[in-house]
């Protein structure tokens, strides 16, 4: 993952718990990197070690950490770093979700070494949609759940998210049914 992801984890921890807690988490994770460069790719293992250390340090599950981070990513990181790109995604949650499959194509112009997930939408209804999530990376479905929750916050639209299908259960990809 790119350094911007790890910087966002740091930002989440520092904003909510302080610099000392971040230093404890870095120490616990065993990551010996003084600072992350946003535009540089880092091994995914670093991100998972940080998430695990946050979970241990804060007495949370890794799933809860990934959900919180997903929300933070949308509400804070993307709003600050990619505000105009986010606005171009749509005027409401439904439009943004429908346009999501094209979103990473735009992001790849900024981060050319990105290995993005792929999204597909089906069963588009007035107040719900199925979002298919395909990724080479395993273990990020709760991060995606947090991203969806963050989009709901961004668009002031309460969301209900049901995991309909999962790779953990042997499927080829995840399907989230999102309703509002």
Secondary structure, DSSP 4 states (H G I P E B T S, - for coil): -BHHHHHHHHHHHHHHH-HHHHHHHHHHHT---S---TTSB--HHHHHHHHHHHHHHHT--HHHHHHHHHHHIIIIIIHHHSHHHHHTT-SSHHHHHHHHHHHHHHHHHH-TT----EEEEES--SSEEEEEEE-SS-S-HHHHHHHHHHHHHHTT---EEEEEE-GGGT-SSEEEEEE-
